[in-house]
Amino acid sequence: MKIHSLCIVKNEEDIIGQVLTAATRWSDYIYVFDNGSNDSTWEQVIELSHQYGQIVPYKKDSCRWSSQLRGQIFNRYRDNFKPGDWCCRLDADEIYIDNPIDFLAKVPSQYQVVGAAMLTYYFSDRDYERYIQNPLSFSDDVPIEAKCRYYRNNASADIPPFQLSQSE
């Protein structure tokens, strides 16, 4: 079983390094499509791809955003997919709290799609107080889930906000 992550980014220079580095712990392939960044996002993706072999810079194109852009990535790399592999939506401003490798290992083989809840984390007044007391507790090397503790589930139960899908 391999996990293929499809990532569309735009102007994510402040978080792209953390997101891609974290995803290398569980994703076998991370295909990145830069949708027209005018900051250092694409350059960081290229640099990270030299450090981590599973990061694959697909292309930078300022075309209009659409959810179909993930389809472009999938179609370009579909020959890399084998039966039993999973395709994952990876957004630069979202994180996976549970390790997808452990999670997917428990999914019975008859299931081909799994969904998840999307939680929006908020930097609250309490977080601000913690930051004032200890700014290092919010540094870039601290995982986001350790920094922000207050969240809301804004996702619809009918349409999963992101999925891990098993390819055929």
Buried (B, 14 or more C-beta within 10 A) or exposed (E): EBBBBBBBBBBBBEBBBBBBBBBBEBBBBBBBBBBBBEEBBBBBBBEBBEEBEBBBBBBBEEEEEEEEBBEBBBEBBEEBBEEEBBBBBBBBEBBBEEEBBEBBEEBEEEEEEBBBEBBEBEEEEEBEEBBEEEEEEBEEEEEBEEBBEEBEEEBEEEEBBBBBBBBE
